[in-house]
Amino acid sequence: MTHGDSKRAVVTGVSSGIGAATARQLLGDGWSVTGFSRRDPGIDDDRFSWTAVDLGDLDALSEHAAAAGSVDAVVHAAGLQSSAPLGKLQVDDGLKMWRIHVAAAEVLVNALAPSMRNGGRVVLVGSRTMSGAAGKSQYVATKSALVGMSRSWAAELVDRAITVNVVAPGPTDTPMLNDPARTSTPPRVPPLGRFIAPDEVAGLIGFLLGPYGGSITGQAIVQCAGASL
């Protein structure tokens, strides 16, 4: 897979954090990018177009995805986090995260994969916590679901040389890190002594979408600054 103006990606969550960094990374690599988010990302580039959509509105997302046409890559980076221990879990919080992390990915890739060009790429942004984290069970459930779903899609699409992977970062310096909804589980600085930069996650995503990422599929790649040690 080579870079160039003919390559086109749909990226979600482009208004901030990893999604915004990924859009900038791909534009710098020569891609054309269609961004999905609720807020205007303010990206000024002739090869960038923005679609205003709430990723939790699955019907609207399906319509916008269908209108996107044929693409070479999909990156689902939109996310949110609510944390609570057992005894304080709120069902609505879990359902909201499921819609944004899992159902939106399902709707997006279901709409775009059939017309995706052979050799295309799909990346879902997961989390290092996918194997379990105290006080984050609802969030973890959504992120662990992405792994099974992505491996299933990788098996379905391998004959078309379309790769599907999860990038699973640890604590990343984004607005979500300080979201009041996760006050019960404040972020811990990883052993490397700093939080992960969104540009670092975007760089890994760019690699997976680039010419040397074509043989990696069905994987969950952890990028945690030593938090898993």
Sequence and secondary structure as in RCSB ss.txt:
>XXXX:A:sequence
MTHGDSKRAVVTGVSSGIGAATARQLLGDGWSVTGFSRRDPGIDDDRFSWTAVDLGDLDALSEHAAAAGSVDAVV
HAAGLQSSAPLGKLQVDDGLKMWRIHVAAAEVLVNALAPSMRNGGRVVLVGSRTMSGAAGKSQYVATKSALVGMS
RSWAAELVDRAITVNVVAPGPTDTPMLNDPARTSTPPRVPPLGRFIAPDEVAGLIGFLLGPYGGSITGQAIVQCA
GASL
>XXXX:A:secstr
   STT EEEEE TTSHHHHHHHHHHHHTT EEEEEESS      TTEEEEE  TT HHHHHHHHHHT S SEEE
E         TTS  HHHHHHHHIIIIIHHHHHHHHHGGGS TT EEEEE  GGGG  TT HHHHHHHHHHHHHH
HHHHHHHGGGT EEEEEEESSBSSGGGG GGGTTS     TTSS B HHHHHHHHHHHHSTT TT  S EEEE T
TTT 
